[in-house]
Amino acid sequence: MRKLIATIVLLGCCLPTLWAVEGCDQHLTREEFRAKQQAFLTTQAGLTSEEAAHFFPIYFELQDQKKKLNDESWKLMKQGKDEKTTQAQYEEIIERVCDNRIAADRLDKSYIDRFKKVLSAKKVYLIQRAELRFHREMLKGMQGHSSHGPHK
């Protein structure tokens, strides 16, 4: 159950994953990750340089807000690792993680309107589609890397 919730939080909150798309085994800085993400999304959605210049400050503002929610969720999940955690505390953890997920979804929805002020609806759709592809590629890279490590 904990692994499932952790996976959902990771995927849903678009954590700035620390592995490169190619699955190399070096960590990316936040700036490197964002540069890769911006280049991928720009190419996949066919953004002009002007569109990208207007869109990405808003996009990364959203990502920063969602990261705060995600960080709180991870902190809560770590609390649940303590063997002395009570059922009531697990209930609280589950509720707060779920509330954070809902808050992240609300943020996504509210930012869609802001995105549509700088991009067409079609390009916002293409960004969403590209974002899913980007995260899928990141996960593939992580899976490729983790299969070589001691924990599979």
Sequence and secondary structure as in RCSB ss.txt:
>XXXX:A:sequence
MRKLIATIVLLGCCLPTLWAVEGCDQHLTREEFRAKQQAFLTTQAGLTSEEAAHFFPIYFELQDQKKKLNDESWK
LMKQGKDEKTTQAQYEEIIERVCDNRIAADRLDKSYIDRFKKVLSAKKVYLIQRAELRFHREMLKGMQGHSSHGP
HK
>XXXX:A:secstr
 HHHHHHHHHHHTT   SB TT  SSB  HHHHHHHHHHHHHHHHT  HHHHHHHHHHHHHHHHHHHHHHHHHHH
HHHHTTSTT  HHHHHHHHHHHHHHHHHHHHHHHHHHHHHHHHS HHHHHHHHHHHHHHHHHHHHHHHHHHTTSS
  
